């Protein structure tokens, strides 16, 4: 069994919101809440078009809202919206070494969705803790890209 690090997670990185129309959602979060668009990309592997909206001062960003729109009906986000409607889809925590965190979780019988990390936003490495092992919450582990 791996030893518990001083802290497993560095920070709350973002909260993911499933949306049906990314452009409308960006405009809403910008115009209504005053958030700024930090990053936008299409991730075909995850089946989403996504945007990171900065919460607070864009010069010193600490947290984001991630807007996730499905690329087609077969994507996980499309299935989430069909089942639950638009809304809160996941919470992401920042880690410095996703492989070590995954090993630590496995040693404690906590399941992750993928055997190896996948490519996430802005070249990050990601995986997800199974909701059944995280109190019903889809918890994303995200190691920022270089």
FIDO-291036 format. One record per residue: x, y, z of N, C-alpha, C, CB in turn. Coordinates in pm, 1 decimal, decimal comma. Glycine has a CB too. Layout:
! residues N
+----------+----------+----------+----------+----------+----------+----------+----------+----------+----------+----------+----------+
:       nX :       nY :       nZ :      caX :      caY :      caZ :       cX :       cY :       cZ :      cbX :      cbY :      cbZ :
+----------+----------+----------+----------+----------+----------+----------+----------+----------+----------+----------+----------+
:        X :        Y :        Z :        X :        Y :        Z :        X :        Y :        Z :        X :        Y :        Z :
...
+----------+----------+----------+----------+----------+----------+----------+----------+----------+----------+----------+----------+
END
This chain:
! residues 146
+----------+----------+----------+----------+----------+----------+----------+----------+----------+----------+----------+----------+
:       nX :       nY :       nZ :      caX :      caY :      caZ :       cX :       cY :       cZ :      cbX :      cbY :      cbZ :
+----------+----------+----------+----------+----------+----------+----------+----------+----------+----------+----------+----------+
:     84,5 :   -117,4 :      0,0 :      0,0 :      0,0 :      0,0 :     89,2 :    124,0 :      0,0 :    -96,2 :     -0,4 :    122,1 :
:     47,9 :    224,1 :    -80,1 :    126,1 :    347,6 :    -84,8 :     94,3 :    434,2 :     36,6 :     98,0 :    425,4 :   -215,5 :
:    191,9 :    510,3 :     78,9 :    174,6 :    598,9 :    194,3 :     91,4 :    720,4 :    153,4 :    312,7 :    643,7 :    251,3 :
:     13,5 :    770,7 :    246,4 :    -67,1 :    889,2 :    220,0 :     23,4 :   1010,7 :    209,0 :   -172,9 :    909,8 :    330,4 :
:     17,5 :   1081,3 :     95,4 :     97,5 :   1203,3 :     84,0 :     46,6 :   1308,5 :    182,7 :     93,4 :   1258,3 :    -61,1 :
:    124,8 :   1413,1 :    202,9 :     83,2 :   1521,7 :    290,8 :    -54,8 :   1571,5 :    249,8 :    185,7 :   1637,2 :    287,5 :
:    -73,3 :   1588,5 :    120,8 :   -205,1 :   1621,3 :     67,0 :   -215,1 :   1558,0 :    -71,2 :   -228,2 :   1777,2 :     60,6 :
:   -324,6 :   1490,9 :    -95,3 :   -344,4 :   1419,0 :   -220,8 :   -379,4 :   1515,1 :   -333,4 :   -454,1 :   1313,5 :   -205,4 :
:   -459,3 :   1616,9 :   -301,4 :   -505,0 :   1712,9 :   -401,0 :   -444,8 :   1849,3 :   -372,8 :   -658,5 :   1721,2 :   -402,8 :
:   -411,1 :   1922,6 :   -478,8 :   -352,3 :   2055,6 :   -465,2 :   -457,9 :   2163,9 :   -444,9 :   -268,9 :   2088,0 :   -587,6 :
:   -568,1 :   2152,5 :   -519,7 :   -671,9 :   2255,4 :   -513,8 :   -794,9 :   2207,6 :   -588,0 :   -621,5 :   2388,8 :   -572,9 :
:   -906,0 :   2274,2 :   -564,8 :  -1023,2 :   2255,3 :   -649,7 :   -990,4 :   2326,6 :   -780,1 :  -1157,0 :   2311,3 :   -582,5 :
:   -987,5 :   2255,1 :   -890,0 :   -946,1 :   2312,6 :  -1017,9 :  -1063,8 :   2375,2 :  -1092,4 :   -880,7 :   2205,7 :  -1105,0 :
:  -1170,7 :   2298,5 :  -1108,4 :  -1288,1 :   2350,5 :  -1177,6 :  -1409,5 :   2265,3 :  -1146,6 :  -1264,1 :   2355,9 :  -1328,8 :
:  -1523,9 :   2318,5 :  -1183,6 :  -1649,8 :   2246,5 :  -1177,0 :  -1701,2 :   2238,8 :  -1319,9 :  -1753,9 :   2316,6 :  -1080,0 :
:  -1736,6 :   2117,5 :  -1362,8 :  -1783,4 :   2097,1 :  -1500,1 :  -1934,6 :   2106,2 :  -1509,3 :  -1736,6 :   1962,2 :  -1552,6 :
:  -1980,3 :   2185,2 :  -1605,9 :  -2122,8 :   2205,0 :  -1629,7 :  -2155,3 :   2155,4 :  -1770,8 :  -2163,1 :   2355,8 :  -1611,8 :
:  -2248,0 :   2061,8 :  -1782,2 :  -2292,9 :   2013,1 :  -1912,4 :  -2391,3 :   2114,4 :  -1971,0 :  -2358,7 :   1871,3 :  -1900,3 :
:  -2368,3 :   2152,8 :  -2095,5 :  -2454,4 :   2250,2 :  -2163,2 :  -2489,6 :   2196,7 :  -2302,4 :  -2384,1 :   2390,4 :  -2173,3 :
:  -2599,6 :   2244,3 :  -2357,0 :  -2638,4 :   2199,4 :  -2491,0 :  -2575,8 :   2284,3 :  -2600,3 :  -2789,3 :   2201,6 :  -2505,2 :
:  -2552,0 :   2412,2 :  -2572,2 :  -2494,8 :   2503,0 :  -2672,1 :  -2380,2 :   2580,2 :  -2607,2 :  -2603,5 :   2601,2 :  -2729,1 :
:  -2258,2 :   2551,4 :  -2649,7 :  -2140,9 :   2612,5 :  -2586,6 :  -2136,4 :   2763,2 :  -2607,2 :  -2013,9 :   2549,9 :  -2641,0 :
:  -2164,2 :   2810,2 :  -2727,9 :  -2157,4 :   2954,4 :  -2753,7 :  -2257,4 :   3031,7 :  -2667,2 :  -2183,6 :   2983,0 :  -2902,3 :
:  -2379,5 :   2979,3 :  -2654,0 :  -2478,8 :   3044,0 :  -2567,5 :  -2433,2 :   3043,2 :  -2422,0 :  -2615,0 :   2973,9 :  -2580,3 :
:  -2375,1 :   2931,3 :  -2377,9 :  -2330,0 :   2920,9 :  -2238,9 :  -2214,9 :   3017,3 :  -2210,8 :  -2286,8 :   2777,1 :  -2207,5 :
:  -2119,7 :   3026,9 :  -2303,4 :  -2008,9 :   3122,1 :  -2286,2 :  -2064,2 :   3263,3 :  -2271,3 :  -1910,1 :   3115,0 :  -2406,2 :
:  -2155,8 :   3300,6 :  -2358,8 :  -2214,8 :   3434,9 :  -2353,4 :  -2287,2 :   3457,4 :  -2220,8 :  -2312,3 :   3455,5 :  -2471,1 :
:  -2361,9 :   3357,1 :  -2174,1 :  -2434,0 :   3370,7 :  -2048,1 :  -2337,9 :   3390,6 :  -1930,6 :  -2521,7 :   3247,8 :  -2024,0 :
:  -2237,4 :   3305,3 :  -1919,5 :  -2143,0 :   3315,9 :  -1806,9 :  -2061,7 :   3445,6 :  -1813,9 :  -2047,8 :   3194,6 :  -1805,6 :
:  -2031,5 :   3491,3 :  -1935,0 :  -1957,8 :   3617,3 :  -1952,8 :  -2047,0 :   3736,4 :  -1919,6 :  -1904,4 :   3629,6 :  -2097,5 :
:  -2164,2 :   3742,1 :  -1983,0 :  -2250,2 :   3860,3 :  -1972,0 :  -2327,1 :   3867,7 :  -1841,2 :  -2347,2 :   3863,0 :  -2085,6 :
:  -2363,0 :   3754,0 :  -1783,9 :  -2441,7 :   3752,8 :  -1661,0 :  -2354,6 :   3751,9 :  -1536,0 :  -2533,3 :   3632,9 :  -1659,7 :
:  -2248,9 :   3672,3 :  -1538,3 :  -2165,0 :   3655,6 :  -1419,6 :  -2032,3 :   3729,3 :  -1427,4 :  -2139,0 :   3510,7 :  -1397,0 :
:  -2001,0 :   3787,3 :  -1542,3 :  -1877,1 :   3861,9 :  -1556,9 :  -1751,8 :   3775,4 :  -1564,0 :  -1864,0 :   3956,6 :  -1444,3 :
:  -1768,4 :   3647,9 :  -1595,3 :  -1652,3 :   3559,3 :  -1609,0 :  -1586,1 :   3583,1 :  -1744,1 :  -1693,7 :   3410,1 :  -1593,9 :
:  -1457,8 :   3549,5 :  -1752,2 :  -1385,8 :   3566,5 :  -1878,0 :  -1347,9 :   3430,2 :  -1934,6 :  -1259,8 :   3653,9 :  -1857,8 :
:  -1346,7 :   3423,2 :  -2066,7 :  -1308,7 :   3300,2 :  -2135,5 :  -1157,9 :   3283,7 :  -2126,6 :  -1355,8 :   3301,7 :  -2283,8 :
:  -1113,0 :   3176,8 :  -2060,6 :   -970,0 :   3151,3 :  -2044,8 :   -917,1 :   3059,5 :  -2154,1 :   -942,1 :   3090,5 :  -1908,0 :
:  -1001,1 :   2966,2 :  -2199,1 :   -953,6 :   2865,6 :  -2294,4 :  -1074,7 :   2798,1 :  -2357,0 :   -860,3 :   2760,5 :  -2225,0 :
:  -1063,1 :   2767,6 :  -2485,7 :  -1167,6 :   2693,9 :  -2554,9 :  -1102,7 :   2593,3 :  -2648,3 :  -1261,5 :   2789,6 :  -2632,8 :
:  -1158,7 :   2472,8 :  -2655,5 :  -1104,9 :   2371,6 :  -2745,8 :  -1208,3 :   2262,8 :  -2772,4 :   -976,7 :   2310,2 :  -2687,7 :
:  -1179,7 :   2183,0 :  -2873,8 :  -1258,5 :   2064,1 :  -2904,0 :  -1173,0 :   1943,9 :  -2866,4 :  -1302,3 :   2059,3 :  -3055,9 :
:  -1232,7 :   1850,5 :  -2792,7 :  -1162,8 :   1729,7 :  -2751,1 :  -1239,6 :   1610,3 :  -2808,1 :  -1150,7 :   1721,1 :  -2594,1 :
:  -1200,8 :   1564,9 :  -2929,1 :  -1273,5 :   1453,8 :  -2992,1 :  -1270,1 :   1324,6 :  -2910,4 :  -1216,3 :   1427,2 :  -3129,0 :
:  -1159,0 :   1297,9 :  -2841,0 :  -1148,8 :   1175,8 :  -2760,7 :  -1254,4 :   1173,4 :  -2650,4 :  -1008,5 :   1163,6 :  -2699,4 :
:  -1283,6 :   1289,4 :  -2591,7 :  -1384,7 :   1299,2 :  -2487,0 :  -1523,4 :   1330,3 :  -2544,2 :  -1345,0 :   1406,2 :  -2386,1 :
:  -1529,0 :   1361,6 :  -2674,7 :  -1657,8 :   1388,1 :  -2739,2 :  -1719,6 :   1521,1 :  -2701,0 :  -1753,4 :   1279,2 :  -2706,1 :
:  -1634,8 :   1621,8 :  -2671,5 :  -1687,7 :   1750,1 :  -2625,7 :  -1619,4 :   1868,8 :  -2693,4 :  -1672,5 :   1761,4 :  -2475,5 :
:  -1693,4 :   1975,7 :  -2696,7 :  -1638,8 :   2108,4 :  -2721,5 :  -1648,3 :   2176,2 :  -2585,2 :  -1717,9 :   2189,0 :  -2838,1 :
:  -1538,8 :   2238,3 :  -2541,0 :  -1536,5 :   2287,3 :  -2403,6 :  -1476,1 :   2426,3 :  -2392,9 :  -1459,7 :   2191,7 :  -2316,0 :
:  -1512,0 :   2491,5 :  -2284,8 :  -1457,0 :   2624,6 :  -2255,3 :  -1432,0 :   2633,6 :  -2105,6 :  -1553,9 :   2739,0 :  -2302,9 :
:  -1320,3 :   2697,1 :  -2071,2 :  -1289,0 :   2725,2 :  -1931,1 :  -1316,4 :   2872,8 :  -1907,8 :  -1139,6 :   2688,0 :  -1895,7 :
:  -1404,7 :   2900,0 :  -1813,5 :  -1440,6 :   3036,7 :  -1777,5 :  -1376,0 :   3068,5 :  -1642,7 :  -1596,5 :   3055,5 :  -1771,9 :
:  -1298,1 :   3177,1 :  -1638,8 :  -1228,6 :   3215,2 :  -1516,0 :  -1325,5 :   3278,1 :  -1416,3 :  -1114,0 :   3312,5 :  -1547,1 :
:  -1318,9 :   3229,0 :  -1293,4 :  -1396,4 :   3285,2 :  -1183,3 :  -1305,2 :   3385,1 :  -1113,3 :  -1448,5 :   3172,9 :  -1083,5 :
:  -1347,9 :   3508,8 :  -1100,2 :  -1267,1 :   3610,0 :  -1032,6 :  -1172,3 :   3681,4 :  -1126,4 :  -1189,1 :   3547,3 :   -921,1 :
:  -1064,4 :   3731,5 :  -1071,2 :   -967,2 :   3813,0 :  -1142,6 :   -894,8 :   3731,6 :  -1249,9 :   -866,2 :   3872,7 :  -1044,7 :
:   -913,2 :   3766,2 :  -1378,1 :   -847,0 :   3690,4 :  -1484,7 :   -694,6 :   3705,0 :  -1483,9 :   -900,6 :   3734,4 :  -1618,8 :
:   -642,5 :   3809,0 :  -1417,4 :   -497,8 :   3826,9 :  -1406,7 :   -436,2 :   3730,6 :  -1305,6 :   -465,4 :   3970,6 :  -1367,6 :
:   -517,9 :   3682,4 :  -1212,1 :   -472,4 :   3588,8 :  -1108,8 :   -575,7 :   3477,2 :  -1093,7 :   -449,7 :   3662,2 :   -972,3 :
:   -593,4 :   3396,8 :  -1199,5 :   -698,9 :   3294,2 :  -1194,0 :   -665,0 :   3182,7 :  -1094,8 :   -721,4 :   3234,1 :  -1333,3 :
:   -764,8 :   3144,8 :  -1018,5 :   -748,5 :   3036,5 :   -922,9 :   -845,1 :   2922,9 :   -949,4 :   -767,0 :   3087,7 :   -782,5 :
:   -960,4 :   2954,5 :  -1007,0 :  -1059,0 :   2849,8 :  -1032,6 :  -1138,9 :   2883,1 :  -1157,9 :  -1153,3 :   2832,4 :   -911,5 :
:  -1201,8 :   2779,0 :  -1208,7 :  -1275,6 :   2792,1 :  -1333,9 :  -1407,1 :   2715,7 :  -1328,8 :  -1191,1 :   2742,7 :  -1450,7 :
:  -1495,3 :   2755,7 :  -1417,7 :  -1613,4 :   2678,6 :  -1452,1 :  -1583,2 :   2622,0 :  -1590,1 :  -1747,5 :   2766,5 :  -1449,6 :
:  -1595,9 :   2491,3 :  -1606,0 :  -1574,0 :   2427,3 :  -1736,0 :  -1710,3 :   2400,7 :  -1798,1 :  -1490,8 :   2294,3 :  -1722,1 :
:  -1732,4 :   2457,5 :  -1914,6 :  -1856,3 :   2435,0 :  -1988,4 :  -1830,7 :   2325,2 :  -2090,0 :  -1906,5 :   2566,0 :  -2058,1 :
:  -1916,0 :   2223,6 :  -2091,6 :  -1896,8 :   2106,0 :  -2176,1 :  -2019,1 :   2083,4 :  -2263,5 :  -1868,5 :   1981,5 :  -2090,4 :
:  -2000,5 :   2091,0 :  -2395,7 :  -2109,5 :   2065,8 :  -2489,8 :  -2075,7 :   1941,2 :  -2571,0 :  -2133,3 :   2189,0 :  -2583,3 :
:  -2174,0 :   1854,6 :  -2594,4 :  -2146,3 :   1731,6 :  -2669,4 :  -2118,6 :   1760,2 :  -2816,7 :  -2263,6 :   1634,6 :  -2656,9 :
:  -2026,6 :   1679,2 :  -2873,6 :  -2001,6 :   1687,9 :  -3017,7 :  -2109,1 :   1614,6 :  -3096,5 :  -1863,7 :   1630,7 :  -3051,7 :
:  -2163,5 :   1508,8 :  -3038,8 :  -2271,9 :   1433,7 :  -3103,5 :  -2349,2 :   1356,3 :  -2997,0 :  -2216,0 :   1336,4 :  -3212,9 :
:  -2451,8 :   1285,1 :  -3039,0 :  -2540,7 :   1214,6 :  -2945,6 :  -2472,9 :   1099,2 :  -2872,6 :  -2660,7 :   1162,2 :  -3019,6 :
:  -2359,2 :   1050,4 :  -2924,3 :  -2293,3 :    935,5 :  -2862,5 :  -2197,5 :    975,4 :  -2749,7 :  -2217,9 :    857,4 :  -2967,7 :
:  -2171,0 :   1104,2 :  -2731,8 :  -2074,8 :   1145,8 :  -2629,8 :  -2131,8 :   1127,7 :  -2489,3 :  -2034,2 :   1292,0 :  -2651,4 :
:  -2041,9 :   1113,5 :  -2394,1 :  -2080,8 :   1098,0 :  -2254,1 :  -2162,8 :   1217,7 :  -2206,9 :  -1956,6 :   1080,7 :  -2165,6 :
:  -2125,2 :   1337,1 :  -2251,3 :  -2198,5 :   1458,2 :  -2209,8 :  -2339,6 :   1457,3 :  -2267,0 :  -2123,7 :   1585,9 :  -2255,3 :
:  -2356,1 :   1412,8 :  -2392,4 :  -2490,7 :   1403,3 :  -2451,3 :  -2576,6 :   1306,1 :  -2370,8 :  -2483,0 :   1357,8 :  -2599,9 :
:  -2519,3 :   1194,0 :  -2332,3 :  -2592,6 :   1094,7 :  -2252,9 :  -2626,8 :   1150,8 :  -2115,4 :  -2510,2 :    965,0 :  -2238,5 :
:  -2533,4 :   1227,2 :  -2056,0 :  -2559,4 :   1290,4 :  -1927,1 :  -2677,8 :   1387,2 :  -1939,3 :  -2433,0 :   1364,8 :  -1876,2 :
:  -2675,8 :   1471,4 :  -2043,3 :  -2784,3 :   1569,1 :  -2062,8 :  -2916,8 :   1497,4 :  -2088,2 :  -2751,6 :   1664,4 :  -2180,8 :
:  -2916,3 :   1390,4 :  -2168,1 :  -3039,8 :   1314,5 :  -2193,6 :  -3098,1 :   1259,8 :  -2063,9 :  -3012,8 :   1199,0 :  -2291,9 :
:  -3011,5 :   1214,1 :  -1974,0 :  -3057,4 :   1153,1 :  -1849,2 :  -3093,4 :   1256,6 :  -1743,1 :  -2951,0 :   1060,4 :  -1795,2 :
:  -3010,2 :   1361,6 :  -1729,9 :  -3023,2 :   1455,5 :  -1617,8 :  -3060,7 :   1597,5 :  -1656,3 :  -2896,5 :   1459,3 :  -1542,9 :
:  -3048,6 :   1629,5 :  -1784,9 :  -3064,2 :   1767,6 :  -1828,5 :  -2932,4 :   1841,1 :  -1811,0 :  -3177,1 :   1838,1 :  -1750,0 :
:  -2922,5 :   1963,7 :  -1862,0 :  -2799,7 :   2041,9 :  -1843,6 :  -2775,8 :   2069,4 :  -1695,3 :  -2807,6 :   2175,1 :  -1922,2 :
:  -2648,0 :   2084,9 :  -1659,4 :  -2617,5 :   2118,7 :  -1520,7 :  -2486,5 :   2059,5 :  -1473,4 :  -2728,1 :   2072,3 :  -1431,2 :
:  -2469,1 :   2060,4 :  -1342,5 :  -2345,5 :   2015,0 :  -1279,2 :  -2317,1 :   1870,2 :  -1318,7 :  -2354,6 :   2028,5 :  -1125,1 :
:  -2199,6 :   1848,2 :  -1378,4 :  -2163,6 :   1715,2 :  -1426,6 :  -2047,7 :   1655,3 :  -1347,8 :  -2127,8 :   1721,1 :  -1573,8 :
:  -1949,3 :   1736,8 :  -1308,8 :  -1834,4 :   1685,3 :  -1234,8 :  -1762,4 :   1795,7 :  -1160,3 :  -1738,0 :   1615,3 :  -1328,7 :
:  -1681,5 :   1751,9 :  -1063,9 :  -1594,7 :   1842,4 :   -989,3 :  -1452,1 :   1793,2 :  -1012,2 :  -1631,8 :   1846,7 :   -834,4 :
:  -1361,0 :   1885,1 :  -1037,7 :  -1223,0 :   1846,9 :  -1066,6 :  -1128,1 :   1899,9 :   -960,5 :  -1181,3 :   1897,7 :  -1204,2 :
:  -1035,6 :   1812,9 :   -920,4 :   -930,5 :   1852,3 :   -827,8 :   -796,9 :   1845,1 :   -901,6 :   -929,9 :   1761,2 :   -700,4 :
:   -709,2 :   1940,1 :   -870,2 :   -576,9 :   1946,6 :   -932,5 :   -480,3 :   1858,2 :   -854,4 :   -524,7 :   2093,3 :   -938,3 :
:   -400,3 :   1781,8 :   -928,8 :   -298,2 :   1696,5 :   -867,6 :   -164,5 :   1725,6 :   -934,7 :   -335,5 :   1544,6 :   -880,4 :
:    -56,2 :   1697,5 :   -864,4 :     76,1 :   1719,5 :   -923,5 :    129,4 :   1593,8 :   -991,0 :    174,2 :   1766,3 :   -817,0 :
:     85,1 :   1475,2 :   -946,9 :    132,0 :   1348,9 :  -1004,0 :     13,9 :   1253,1 :  -1011,8 :    248,7 :   1287,4 :   -919,1 :
:    -54,4 :   1254,2 :  -1124,9 :   -175,9 :   1174,3 :  -1139,2 :   -149,3 :   1024,9 :  -1125,2 :   -240,4 :   1202,1 :  -1273,1 :
:    -33,2 :    979,9 :  -1171,2 :     -0,4 :    837,4 :  -1159,6 :     11,3 :    795,9 :  -1012,8 :    130,9 :    806,2 :  -1234,1 :
:     74,5 :    878,4 :   -931,1 :     87,8 :    848,9 :   -788,4 :    -48,7 :    853,5 :   -719,1 :    184,9 :    948,7 :   -721,6 :
:   -131,8 :    947,9 :   -757,1 :   -265,6 :    957,8 :   -697,5 :   -347,6 :    834,8 :   -735,3 :   -337,8 :   1087,9 :   -743,7 :
:   -340,9 :    793,7 :   -862,6 :   -413,5 :    674,1 :   -905,4 :   -365,6 :    550,6 :   -828,9 :   -396,4 :    652,5 :  -1056,8 :
:   -235,1 :    536,8 :   -807,5 :   -180,6 :    423,5 :   -732,4 :   -230,4 :    426,0 :   -587,9 :    -26,2 :    425,4 :   -735,7 :
:   -231,4 :    545,3 :   -528,7 :   -278,6 :    559,7 :   -391,1 :   -426,4 :    520,0 :   -381,3 :   -258,3 :    705,1 :   -341,7 :
:   -507,3 :    567,5 :   -474,7 :   -649,9 :    534,2 :   -472,4 :   -671,6 :    384,0 :   -491,3 :   -724,8 :    612,4 :   -581,4 :
:   -598,4 :    324,3 :   -585,4 :   -611,1 :    179,7 :   -609,6 :   -574,6 :    100,1 :   -484,3 :   -521,3 :    136,4 :   -727,8 :
:   -474,8 :    146,1 :   -411,5 :   -433,9 :     78,6 :   -288,4 :   -543,2 :     83,5 :   -182,5 :   -306,5 :    141,3 :   -233,9 :
:   -636,1 :    178,3 :   -198,6 :   -748,2 :    191,7 :   -105,4 :   -879,6 :    144,4 :   -167,1 :   -761,7 :    336,4 :    -60,2 :
:   -867,7 :     62,8 :   -273,8 :   -984,3 :      4,6 :   -342,6 :  -1080,4 :    109,8 :   -397,0 :  -1059,2 :    -86,9 :   -248,1 :
:  -1025,1 :    223,1 :   -438,7 :  -1103,9 :    327,8 :   -503,7 :  -1081,5 :    314,5 :   -654,1 :  -1064,0 :    471,9 :   -451,7 :
:  -1190,9 :    297,5 :   -727,6 :  -1182,0 :    277,1 :   -872,5 :  -1174,4 :    408,6 :   -948,6 :  -1301,2 :    196,8 :   -921,4 :
:  -1094,8 :    406,0 :  -1055,6 :  -1094,0 :    515,2 :  -1152,0 :  -1150,5 :    460,0 :  -1282,5 :   -949,0 :    574,6 :  -1171,8 :
:  -1194,9 :    549,6 :  -1371,7 :  -1262,6 :    504,3 :  -1492,7 :  -1168,9 :    448,7 :  -1599,2 :  -1340,7 :    616,7 :  -1550,5 :
:  -1045,6 :    499,9 :  -1605,6 :   -952,9 :    457,5 :  -1710,1 :   -828,9 :    394,9 :  -1647,7 :   -913,9 :    576,3 :  -1800,1 :
:   -773,0 :    290,5 :  -1712,4 :   -651,2 :    230,9 :  -1658,3 :   -530,0 :    324,6 :  -1666,3 :   -620,8 :    102,6 :  -1731,8 :
:   -531,5 :    414,9 :  -1763,2 :   -424,8 :    513,9 :  -1782,0 :   -488,7 :    651,4 :  -1798,5 :   -335,2 :    478,5 :  -1906,1 :
:   -421,5 :    759,4 :  -1756,6 :   -476,8 :    893,4 :  -1776,7 :   -500,0 :    922,1 :  -1924,9 :   -383,3 :    999,0 :  -1716,8 :
:   -599,1 :   1006,4 :  -1949,9 :   -630,9 :   1050,0 :  -2086,3 :   -595,7 :   1197,2 :  -2101,1 :   -781,3 :   1025,9 :  -2119,5 :
:   -598,3 :   1245,2 :  -2226,4 :   -571,7 :   1386,2 :  -2255,5 :   -694,4 :   1468,9 :  -2217,3 :   -535,7 :   1406,6 :  -2406,4 :
:   -669,6 :   1572,1 :  -2138,7 :   -776,4 :   1663,2 :  -2099,4 :   -753,6 :   1801,7 :  -2157,0 :   -787,0 :   1670,8 :  -1947,7 :
:   -820,5 :   1898,6 :  -2101,6 :   -812,2 :   2037,3 :  -2145,5 :   -669,2 :   2088,8 :  -2140,8 :   -901,7 :   2125,1 :  -2060,0 :
:   -629,3 :   2160,3 :  -2245,5 :   -498,1 :   2226,1 :  -2251,5 :   -382,9 :   2129,7 :  -2221,1 :   -494,1 :   2343,0 :  -2153,5 :
:   -390,7 :   2010,2 :  -2275,6 :   -285,9 :   1908,6 :  -2262,8 :   -267,9 :   1856,8 :  -2120,5 :   -155,7 :   1964,3 :  -2311,6 :
:   -371,2 :   1872,0 :  -2039,6 :   -364,6 :   1813,4 :  -1905,5 :   -379,4 :   1661,8 :  -1917,9 :   -475,5 :   1873,1 :  -1811,8 :
:   -347,4 :   1591,9 :  -1809,0 :   -369,1 :   1447,5 :  -1799,6 :   -481,3 :   1429,2 :  -1698,4 :   -236,7 :   1368,8 :  -1756,9 :
:   -583,1 :   1350,4 :  -1735,7 :   -700,7 :   1337,1 :  -1650,2 :   -741,5 :   1191,6 :  -1629,4 :   -816,3 :   1414,2 :  -1709,4 :
:   -815,5 :   1169,9 :  -1524,4 :   -887,2 :   1046,4 :  -1499,4 :  -1002,3 :   1083,6 :  -1406,6 :   -793,5 :    934,1 :  -1437,0 :
:  -1092,1 :    990,4 :  -1384,3 :  -1208,8 :   1016,4 :  -1301,1 :  -1221,8 :    908,5 :  -1195,7 :  -1336,4 :   1024,3 :  -1386,1 :
:  -1255,4 :    949,1 :  -1073,5 :  -1288,3 :    854,2 :   -968,4 :  -1432,1 :    810,7 :   -992,9 :  -1269,4 :    916,6 :   -824,2 :
:  -1455,6 :    681,0 :   -986,5 :  -1590,3 :    628,3 :  -1010,1 :  -1687,0 :    690,0 :   -909,2 :  -1592,0 :    472,6 :  -1000,0 :
:  -1801,5 :    741,2 :   -955,7 :  -1896,8 :    804,3 :   -862,8 :  -1940,7 :    713,1 :   -748,3 :  -2018,8 :    849,6 :   -938,8 :
:  -1947,3 :    583,3 :   -772,7 :  -1988,1 :    491,3 :   -665,5 :  -1883,8 :    484,1 :   -554,2 :  -2012,4 :    351,3 :   -722,3 :
:  -1761,2 :    525,3 :   -584,7 :  -1655,4 :    526,2 :   -483,4 :  -1628,2 :    667,6 :   -430,8 :  -1526,8 :    466,6 :   -541,4 :
:  -1707,6 :    764,5 :   -475,2 :  -1685,2 :    904,4 :   -435,6 :  -1815,5 :    969,8 :   -389,6 :  -1624,7 :    984,6 :   -552,8 :
:  -1897,7 :    893,2 :   -322,2 :  -2020,3 :    949,9 :   -266,4 :  -2118,1 :   1001,5 :   -369,3 :  -1986,3 :   1059,5 :   -174,6 :
:  -2118,2 :    942,1 :   -489,3 :  -2211,7 :    983,4 :   -593,2 :  -2163,5 :   1098,3 :   -679,8 :  -2339,6 :   1020,9 :   -531,3 :
:  -2042,0 :   1146,3 :   -656,5 :  -1986,0 :   1259,2 :   -731,9 :  -1885,2 :   1206,8 :   -833,2 :  -1919,0 :   1362,9 :   -636,4 :
:  -1895,1 :   1252,6 :   -957,7 :  -1791,6 :   1223,1 :  -1055,7 :  -1676,8 :   1319,0 :  -1026,2 :  -1844,5 :   1237,8 :  -1204,9 :
:  -1567,4 :   1264,6 :   -974,5 :  -1451,8 :   1346,1 :   -934,0 :  -1342,6 :   1330,1 :  -1037,8 :  -1399,7 :   1305,3 :   -792,1 :
:  -1308,8 :   1440,2 :  -1104,3 :  -1201,2 :   1438,9 :  -1204,1 :  -1069,4 :   1470,4 :  -1136,8 :  -1229,2 :   1539,9 :  -1318,1 :
:   -968,1 :   1392,2 :  -1170,5 :   -830,4 :   1419,7 :  -1129,9 :   -765,0 :   1486,6 :  -1248,6 :   -752,8 :   1288,4 :  -1086,0 :
:   -707,2 :   1602,5 :  -1230,0 :   -644,8 :   1672,2 :  -1341,8 :   -503,4 :   1716,9 :  -1305,5 :   -729,7 :   1792,8 :  -1383,7 :
:   -409,1 :   1674,5 :  -1387,8 :   -270,6 :   1717,0 :  -1373,9 :   -245,3 :   1814,4 :  -1488,4 :   -169,4 :   1594,0 :  -1376,3 :
:   -226,4 :   1942,2 :  -1458,2 :   -210,0 :   2041,9 :  -1564,3 :    -98,1 :   2006,7 :  -1662,0 :   -182,6 :   2177,4 :  -1503,4 :
:   -116,6 :   2047,2 :  -1788,8 :    -15,4 :   2027,0 :  -1889,9 :    101,7 :   2120,4 :  -1866,3 :    -73,4 :   2047,9 :  -2028,9 :
:    211,8 :   2087,3 :  -1927,9 :    333,0 :   2169,5 :  -1913,6 :    319,0 :   2298,7 :  -1991,1 :    457,3 :   2092,9 :  -1961,5 :
+----------+----------+----------+----------+----------+----------+----------+----------+----------+----------+----------+----------+
END
